[in-house]
Amino acid sequence: MKSLERIAVRYACSLALVGACGGSDIQGVQDAAVVRYDVGQVDAPVDSGVPMSISVTLKNQPTTPATFGFAVAYQDGAGAWQVPSPADTNDTFTFTVTSPTWAFAWMCATPTAGKLTPQVNIFGAAVAERTSYTQTIPAACTDRVVSPVTLTVDVTNLPATTTGTYYATFAGVTAAMTAGATGTGSFTIAVAPGTHDLVVGHNANTVTTGAGSADVLTDLTVVQRALDLTANQTVTVDFSQAIAPQSVVDTASVKITSTTTLVTANGTAVKLGSVSTSPYSSDELATSQGLASDVYVQQLSTAAAGAAAFVQAWAASPVAMTFTAPAALGTVTSSELSMTPYPIVQTSWPVYTDAIGYRWQATQPATGTATVAWTTQLTPGYVGGAPSYSMPDLSAIAGWSSSLGLVVGTPVSIRAIAMTSSLGAADFPFVAKPAVGTQRTQLTGIVTLTP
């Protein structure tokens, strides 16, 4: 396996990114509302001789689509978008294409909760690269969710400090409270039943050495393993047993954000540190608290006006990393092709060496209505040697909602994103939890236009 440093050097260029900001969230593990990509396998290459059967599985799609403004459609090459036959009992849509490329879209106009907004999600691939795709529909867009239960965490023997915050994380859901001098605290977490690890910790809002006001670093943790939550339950955690995490020093010649996320053996994701001022660090549980099956996501990121980049490593134990900026994606351009039935945007960007795929995103902030988000995952064969993507007109699709279209007069933030991975095409789109040793880069070009 190539070292992260070698990968960084391979893509190194004269790009000088300054002012680290944004883009530091760990892909696939930080945000419970983020759409999950489940399948990391790639079909064996096939000839573009067609017809070809395509299968798309949307796990947990709603049983009452109208409640969520949920609709689906597919496209055969550049043909008209059409509604597929209903999914089978395994949530799989099957359709036949006669072109070298295909695309599939699902839409959710009225999500019920969480951070999700009205959204359109599209996957586009060359038949020679992929003939199947699987995605899990987020809880805010489906009625097929397990009723949550409540975990109450009572914490005793808290230090008499009034700085920073305490938190409890279970199954990736976090509750937090400001530190106080009472010596006790209580957290309430609503999650689906299951067996996960509970992490209770203290975050210093400012790192004590070389601090930046946005820096957050966990300096004490208690870990309770394999907590089986089947019904409402209260557990007590003695914080006098808390231990300081250990860390390694990361280095960079430009301003970066160094973020470490722990994904525990039983599937709890918790951010242990996010440091934007030197000295940078990657952090892990104390030896006595850790397990060999824990995984750490080390991410070094940087951003400037119109560009962002990160390098990311999934490790059994963090190692000191040196950040060298990957080659920039290059100039991203975007313009309107049409203003009806809603603004149709086209975006172009340079091909990126070794990209396993691209993501195109358009987000229009709320102006009296909800924010609208379009996200499209595109394989290299779909975009070809001169990557370009045009929003489709989906307004004729049964179930389409006008709330999903962009509107005139409001700025739209557009991102063209190139992804690389040591796993190759099997890691596109980035899967939620790849194998230990996986190393990734992501390069983003950002433009804004007002239709």
C-alpha positions as a printed Julia matrix, in Angstrom:
451×3 Matrix{Float64}:
   0.0    0.0     0.0
   1.36   3.41   -0.96
   2.06   5.71    1.93
  -0.08   8.82    2.24
   3.02  10.93    1.86
   3.85   9.28   -1.47
   0.33   9.86   -2.71
   0.49  13.49   -1.61
   3.83  13.96   -3.37
   2.48  12.35   -6.51
  -0.21  14.97   -6.8
   1.9   17.86   -5.49
   1.95  21.11   -7.48
   2.52  24.79   -6.97
  -1.04  25.38   -5.75
  -0.84  27.46   -2.58
  -4.03  27.06   -0.62
  -4.34  29.39    2.32
  -6.86  30.01    5.04
  -8.08  26.55    6.02
 -11.82  26.53    6.3
 -14.73  24.22    5.69
 -14.45  20.86    4.0
 -13.14  19.18    7.12
 -16.07  16.88    7.81
 -15.17  13.26    7.45
 -16.87  11.78    4.42
 -19.38   9.12    5.32
 -18.95   9.06    9.09
 -19.55  12.51   10.54
 -23.08  13.46    9.58
 -25.94  11.09   10.38
 -28.08  12.87    7.79
 -25.61  12.27    4.96
 -26.84   9.85    2.32
 -25.07   6.51    2.71
 -23.37   4.68   -0.15
 -23.32   0.97    0.55
 -21.88  -0.81   -2.45
 -18.21  -0.43   -3.19
 -17.92  -3.18   -5.77
 -17.56  -2.55   -9.47
 -19.01  -4.86  -12.06
 -16.66  -6.65  -14.41
 -16.13  -4.52  -17.53
 -18.56  -5.31  -20.31
 -18.69  -4.38  -23.97
 -20.88  -1.41  -24.79
 -22.85  -3.75  -27.02
 -26.4   -3.45  -25.76
 -29.15  -4.0   -24.61
 -27.88  -4.2   -21.06
 -29.84  -4.8   -17.86
 -29.24  -2.25  -15.11
 -30.22  -2.68  -11.45
 -30.5    0.09   -8.86
 -31.28  -0.71   -5.24
 -32.64   2.05   -3.0
 -32.73   0.54    0.46
 -35.61   1.67    2.67
 -37.39   3.67    0.0
 -40.71   4.97    1.37
 -43.87   2.89    1.19
 -45.88   6.11    0.78
 -43.77   8.18   -1.65
 -46.19  11.1    -1.75
 -45.57  11.84    1.94
 -41.97  12.72    1.13
 -42.4   14.02   -2.41
 -40.37  10.96   -3.39
 -39.94  10.05   -7.07
 -37.51   8.09   -9.25
 -36.49   8.11  -12.9
 -33.83   6.72  -15.21
 -32.18   7.79  -18.44
 -30.86   5.65  -21.29
 -27.9    7.57  -22.68
 -29.1   11.03  -23.68
 -32.7    9.9   -24.07
 -35.75  11.16  -22.25
 -36.0   10.5   -18.53
 -38.63   7.89  -17.72
 -40.12   6.17  -14.69
 -38.95   2.57  -14.16
 -41.19  -0.35  -13.29
 -41.87  -0.6    -9.54
 -39.08  -1.95   -7.36
 -39.13  -5.61   -6.39
 -39.3   -6.91   -2.82
 -35.57  -6.24   -2.45
 -36.03  -2.53   -3.21
 -34.36  -3.02   -6.6
 -35.37  -1.29   -9.83
 -34.39  -3.11  -13.03
 -34.42  -1.56  -16.49
 -32.71  -2.02  -19.84
 -30.55   0.5   -21.67
 -29.33   0.52  -25.25
 -26.69   3.23  -24.91
 -23.12   3.26  -23.55
 -24.22   5.32  -20.52
 -27.13   5.43  -18.09
 -28.31   7.51  -15.15
 -30.76   7.12  -12.28
 -32.36   9.84  -10.15
 -34.3    9.89   -6.91
 -35.94  12.97   -5.48
 -37.16  13.91   -2.01
 -39.12  17.15   -1.94
 -40.44  17.06    1.64
 -37.95  15.46    4.05
 -39.43  15.27    7.53
 -36.49  15.85    9.88
 -32.75  16.19   10.26
 -30.41  18.3     8.18
 -31.73  17.2     4.79
 -33.32  19.7     2.44
 -35.42  19.2    -0.7
 -33.01  17.35   -2.92
 -32.31  15.56   -6.17
 -29.74  12.75   -6.21
 -28.41  11.3    -9.47
 -25.94   8.54  -10.3
 -24.49   8.38  -13.82
 -22.21   5.66  -15.18
 -20.85   4.09  -18.34
 -22.23   0.61  -18.93
 -18.65  -0.64  -19.25
 -17.93   0.6   -15.71
 -21.06  -0.15  -13.72
 -24.37  -1.92  -14.29
 -25.6   -1.83  -10.69
 -25.75   0.64   -7.84
 -26.98   0.62   -4.24
 -27.86   3.5    -1.93
 -29.71   3.81    1.39
 -32.46   6.4     1.59
 -31.97   8.65    4.65
 -34.48   8.5     7.48
 -35.86  11.96    6.7
 -37.07  10.72    3.3
 -38.72   7.43    4.26
 -41.37   5.95    6.54
 -39.46   2.69    6.82
 -37.47   3.55    9.91
 -37.19   1.8    13.23
 -38.81   3.74   16.07
 -36.04   5.31   18.16
 -35.4    4.53   21.8
 -33.88   6.89   24.34
 -30.51   6.45   25.97
 -30.06   8.63   29.06
 -26.46   9.02   30.17
 -25.97  10.26   33.74
 -22.38  11.33   34.33
 -20.88  11.64   37.82
 -17.62  13.07   39.17
 -17.17  15.67   36.46
 -14.16  17.94   37.09
 -14.97  21.37   38.5
 -14.19  23.19   35.26
 -16.21  25.84   33.49
 -14.37  25.68   30.15
 -15.13  23.59   27.11
 -18.0   21.15   26.65
 -18.87  17.62   27.68
 -20.41  15.22   25.21
 -21.84  11.72   24.98
 -21.83   9.88   21.63
 -23.63   6.63   20.86
 -24.06   5.13   17.37
 -22.81   8.39   15.87
 -25.41  10.58   17.63
 -23.98  13.19   20.0
 -25.48  15.18   22.86
 -23.43  17.97   24.41
 -23.53  20.42   27.3
 -21.42  23.33   28.44
 -19.01  22.51   31.24
 -20.01  23.64   34.72
 -18.97  23.22   38.33
 -21.8   20.96   39.47
 -19.89  17.68   39.18
 -22.77  15.88   37.43
 -24.46  15.98   34.07
 -27.06  14.16   32.0
 -27.37  13.53   28.27
 -30.34  12.25   26.26
 -29.75  10.48   22.95
 -32.51   9.13   20.67
 -31.3    6.36   18.37
 -32.48   3.17   16.71
 -32.11   0.07   18.89
 -28.77  -1.68   18.54
 -25.44  -2.55   20.1
 -22.85   0.2    19.97
 -20.03   1.76   21.98
 -20.71   4.77   24.22
 -18.06   7.48   24.34
 -18.27  10.26   26.95
 -15.67  13.01   26.72
 -14.63  16.57   27.39
 -13.8   18.92   24.54
 -11.56  21.89   25.11
 -13.01  24.65   22.94
  -9.55  26.06   22.48
  -6.39  24.04   22.22
  -4.06  25.15   25.01
  -0.94  25.46   22.84
  -1.01  27.41   19.6
  -4.75  27.71   19.94
  -7.17  28.94   17.32
 -10.66  29.98   18.35
 -12.26  27.25   16.22
 -10.04  24.46   17.49
 -11.69  21.59   19.35
  -9.77  18.81   21.02
 -10.97  15.96   23.24
  -8.74  15.86   26.31
 -10.56  13.21   28.41
 -12.67  10.18   27.47
 -14.55   7.3    29.06
 -15.57   4.42   26.8
 -18.27   1.87   27.58
 -18.16  -0.96   25.07
 -20.95  -2.97   23.44
 -23.89  -1.29   25.12
 -26.99  -3.19   23.99
 -29.85  -0.72   23.68
 -33.19  -2.44   23.06
 -35.52  -0.09   24.93
 -35.36   3.2    26.82
 -32.41   2.87   29.17
 -30.38   4.91   31.66
 -26.68   4.28   32.23
 -24.33   5.92   34.7
 -20.78   6.86   33.74
 -18.14   7.69   36.35
 -16.01  10.43   34.79
 -13.28   9.96   37.37
 -12.28   7.01   35.15
 -11.64   9.33   32.18
  -8.24   9.11   30.49
  -6.48  11.55   28.18
  -6.17  10.45   24.54
  -2.75  10.12   22.97
  -1.7   12.01   19.84
   0.86  12.35   17.07
   2.01  15.61   15.46
   0.98  16.44   11.88
   2.92  18.97    9.82
   2.15  21.22    6.88
   3.78  24.12    5.06
   0.38  25.8     4.56
  -2.49  26.43    6.95
  -4.61  23.29    7.29
  -7.26  21.7     9.45
  -6.26  18.37   10.99
  -9.29  16.28   11.96
  -9.41  12.88   13.62
 -12.57  10.8    13.8
 -12.8    7.55   15.72
 -15.07   4.85   14.3
 -15.31   2.36   17.14
 -15.48  -1.41   16.86
 -19.26  -1.27   17.35
 -20.0    1.53   14.95
 -19.92   4.76   16.94
 -18.31   7.67   15.07
 -16.95  10.49   17.22
 -14.69  13.41   16.33
 -11.71  13.49   18.7
 -10.13  16.65   17.37
 -10.26  19.39   14.76
  -7.22  21.65   14.91
  -6.71  24.56   12.53
  -3.65  26.15   14.14
  -0.16  24.68   14.42
   0.83  22.44   16.12
  -1.56  20.09   14.34
  -2.31  16.66   15.73
  -4.09  13.38   15.1
  -5.55  11.77   18.19
  -6.57   8.33   19.43
  -7.89   6.69   22.56
  -5.45   5.79   25.31
  -4.03   2.3    24.86
  -6.06   0.93   27.75
  -9.3    2.15   26.16
  -8.73   1.2    22.53
  -9.5   -2.01   20.67
  -7.69  -3.45   17.68
 -10.92  -3.22   15.69
 -11.28   0.54   16.22
 -10.55   2.64   13.13
  -9.29   6.22   12.94
  -9.95   8.6    10.08
  -7.15  11.13    9.73
  -7.98  14.03    7.44
  -5.82  17.01    6.54
  -7.7   19.67    4.61
  -7.23  23.17    3.31
  -9.27  25.66    1.34
  -9.14  29.02   -0.36
 -11.54  31.06   -2.42
 -12.85  28.78   -5.14
 -10.91  25.65   -4.16
 -10.6   23.05   -1.44
  -8.67  19.83   -0.95
  -8.17  17.04    1.55
  -6.09  13.94    2.02
  -7.56  11.21    4.17
  -6.24   7.97    5.71
  -8.16   5.18    7.48
  -5.84   3.63   10.05
  -5.86   1.19   12.95
  -3.74   3.75   14.8
  -2.93   7.31   13.68
   0.55   8.02   12.36
   2.18  11.42   11.94
   1.19  12.89    8.57
   2.83  15.55    6.43
   0.47  17.49    4.2
   1.46  18.36    0.67
  -1.33  19.97   -1.35
  -2.68  17.67   -4.06
  -2.79  19.03   -7.59
  -5.65  21.47   -7.99
  -8.73  20.42   -9.92
  -8.33  23.46  -12.15
 -10.77  26.0   -13.49
 -14.44  25.24  -13.06
 -16.92  27.14  -15.23
 -20.69  27.21  -15.0
 -23.49  28.89  -16.92
 -27.23  28.69  -17.51
 -28.39  26.67  -20.53
 -32.06  27.47  -20.0
 -34.35  29.28  -17.6
 -37.35  26.99  -18.08
 -38.98  25.06  -16.5
 -36.37  26.04  -13.9
 -32.82  27.33  -14.33
 -30.78  24.59  -16.03
 -27.07  24.86  -15.18
 -24.13  23.4   -17.07
 -20.7   23.0   -15.45
 -17.34  22.03  -16.95
 -14.02  21.17  -15.31
 -10.68  19.58  -16.31
 -10.18  15.83  -16.23
  -8.32  14.81  -13.06
  -5.56  12.22  -13.19
  -6.46   8.94  -11.44
  -9.96  10.17  -10.49
 -12.24   7.28   -9.56
 -15.22   9.55  -10.16
 -16.63  13.04   -9.84
 -19.37  14.65   -7.79
 -21.32  17.68   -9.02
 -23.33  19.68   -6.49
 -25.59  22.69   -6.78
 -27.02  24.28   -3.65
 -29.34  27.27   -3.6
 -29.86  28.83   -0.15
 -33.32  29.48    1.14
 -35.08  32.7     0.18
 -38.44  32.27    1.83
 -38.45  28.58    0.91
 -36.21  25.66    1.83
 -32.67  25.3     0.53
 -32.54  23.11   -2.59
 -29.67  20.7    -3.2
 -28.73  18.69   -6.29
 -26.01  16.03   -6.02
 -24.77  13.94   -8.92
 -22.19  11.14   -8.77
 -20.5   10.54  -12.15
 -18.06   7.83  -13.21
 -15.08   8.8   -15.4
 -16.58   6.98  -18.37
 -19.82   8.92  -18.05
 -18.16  12.35  -18.31
 -15.39  11.33  -20.72
 -12.13  13.13  -21.39
 -13.63  16.62  -21.16
 -15.82  16.49  -18.05
 -19.03  18.48  -18.29
 -22.42  18.08  -16.69
 -25.8   19.65  -17.42
 -28.71  19.51  -14.99
 -31.53  17.47  -16.5
 -35.1   18.65  -16.92
 -37.0   16.28  -14.62
 -40.21  18.31  -14.5
 -42.17  15.8   -16.6
 -41.47  12.91  -14.21
 -44.48  11.67  -12.25
 -44.14  12.9    -8.67
 -41.91  15.85   -9.55
 -42.3   18.83   -7.21
 -41.61  22.4    -8.28
 -39.86  22.91   -4.91
 -36.94  20.83   -6.28
 -36.11  23.27   -9.06
 -33.72  26.18   -8.79
 -35.28  29.64   -8.8
 -34.37  32.83  -10.62
 -32.55  35.64   -8.84
 -30.88  33.69   -6.01
 -27.17  32.73   -6.03
 -26.37  29.05   -6.58
 -23.19  27.52   -5.11
 -21.77  24.95   -7.53
 -19.04  22.43   -6.74
 -17.19  20.12   -9.08
 -15.36  17.49   -7.03
 -12.77  14.93   -8.12
 -12.07  11.89   -5.92
  -9.14   9.48   -5.82
  -8.72   6.38   -3.67
  -6.16   3.65   -3.14
  -9.08   1.21   -3.51
  -9.74   2.39   -7.04
 -13.2    2.41   -8.61
 -14.54   0.13   -5.86
 -14.52   3.18   -3.56
 -16.8    5.32   -5.73
 -18.83   6.97   -4.4
 -16.81   7.02   -1.17
 -18.21   4.17    0.93
 -19.08   4.75    4.56
 -16.36   2.58    6.08
 -13.59   1.38    3.77
 -10.85  -1.07    4.74
  -8.05  -0.01    7.06
  -5.22   1.34    4.93
  -7.51   3.16    2.51
  -6.13   6.52    1.42
  -8.16   9.15   -0.37
  -7.91  12.62   -1.82
 -10.71  14.97   -2.75
 -10.3   18.14   -4.83
 -13.04  20.73   -5.12
 -13.59  23.66   -7.43
 -16.27  26.14   -6.37
 -18.14  28.75   -8.4
 -21.24  30.83   -7.78
 -23.76  32.05  -10.32
 -27.09  33.8   -10.09
 -29.6   32.62  -12.7
